[in-house]
Amino acid sequence: MPQTPQPPTSACILRLSAVGDVCHTLPVVRSLQAAWPETRFTWIIGRLEAALVGDIPGIEFIIFDKSKGLGAYRELRRTLHGRRFDLLLHMQMSLRASLASVFAVRAPVKLGFDRVRAHDYQWLFTNRRIPYRPRQHVMDSFFGFAETCGVTQRVLRWDIPIPAQAQAFAREQIPDNIPALVISPCANARFRNFRNWRAERYAAVADYAAEKLGLRVLLSGGPSQAERDYGNAILAAAHSRPVDLIGRTNLKQLLALLARATALISPDSGPVHMATAAGTPVIGLYAATNPDRAGPYLSQRWRVDRYPEAMLKFNRMDAEKAPWGTRVRDPRAMDLITVEDVTTKLDELMSARACGER
């Protein structure tokens, strides 16, 4: 704990969203738990994200449901009325999270990001800050909170519980001893967020995986109409018959599927980091965002990285010199990734696994 030699009696983690960032946060919490076994941990988290990690034992989860508007703040304040924490780890740079910290969380030490990285004026809502470290992966920046508290031993462990029903569902889709490739083709739909690869290229990779490598191919995704349309386009273009699970899984079922899969192919999205948490290698597709910052933490060797090329072509910038986190907001960026780029990585991954590598 900053400027305090003893571990705190209680600590509050404030990380509401998103699924990928919650997956990045969990090893930090595991590291703190290992170093501070007597500390009581409370995690304020979003409703969707709680569906993934909210049943982890040894952590109290309090849901902040942003859909309730101002009512979410009132509900959080009622829940925490009369409570005081020794330490707040304010790990989300958003005004929503900062307001929640002001209205509901009492703690003498509120640790946040350094002023250089503290977007949305987060630095105004904290009284201690982690040191500035340039050009870090998101998870490494989160580990800055543990390091500032004197905890330097990292525990890269997730151990997210998977209910028996979710395990049974996944076993039906991926039977024992059947190698399987999960394709999660869509990133979150955000304004000028062009992270999705072309459907016909996913279809070509699915055919290659099924016909050349003998993999069972499954499509996963959320229930939105855009993802449904994307899945339909892939299915229409594919010669093979991928198993269509788009809109048919909850987060626990998806985690169970990823845990049984041989590999995942996906653009920059939450399932990339869920697969990492499940111990499954990821072929991440990156052109619009920087994989050095947000790529699959344990699978960087398998990533397809066209980000430097996209930065030069569309942003007229050198990726090595550009501000960290700069995105390529051009719908043509992901077209720089070829089918051969992806199938080559898939071949390499399968060869490594045949040799016992991960």
Secondary structure, DSSP 8 states (H G I E B T S, - for coil): -TT-SS--SEEEEE----HHHHHHHHHHHHHHHHH-TT-EEEEEEEHHHHHHHTT-TTEEEEEE-GGGTHHHHHHHHHHTTT---SEEEE---SHHHHHHHHHH---SEEEE--TTT-GGGGGGG-SEE----SS--HHHHHHHHHHHTT-------------HHHHHHHHHHS-TT--EEEE-------TT------HHHHHHHHHHHHHTS--EEEEEE-SSHHHHHHHHHHHHH-SS--EEEET---HHHHHHHHHH-SEEEEESSHHHHHHHHHT--EEEEESSS-HHHHS-TT-GGG-EE-HHHHIIIII---TTTS-TT-----TTGGGGS-HHHHHHHHHHHHHHHHTT--
